[in-house]
Amino acid sequence: MSVKDKVIEIIAEQAVLEPSDVTMDSTLEDLGIDSLGLVESIFAIEEAFDISVPFNANEPEQSDFDISSVGKIVAGIEKLVAEQHA
């Protein structure tokens, strides 16, 4: 399973949607994911890929990690996974 597919699966699970309902352009707000859901998604992603996401749950807007859309999240995770395996 690709990073993209796994991230979408995790986000879809949080949103109680089918993965096919989640597009790269979807925002977490579009999907009905609140801040708690976001934090749970990040934890699940970290666990799935054995990475640490540079994400400040208390101040997401201060984070270097872009959560503005599913596509941005996928890109960020792909980068972290690549760095970890470099």
Secondary structure, DSSP 4 states (H G I P E B T S, - for coil): --HHHHHHHHHHHHHTS-GGG--TT--TTTTT--HHHHHHHHHHHHHHHT------TT-GGG-SS--SSHHHHHHHHHHHHHHHT-
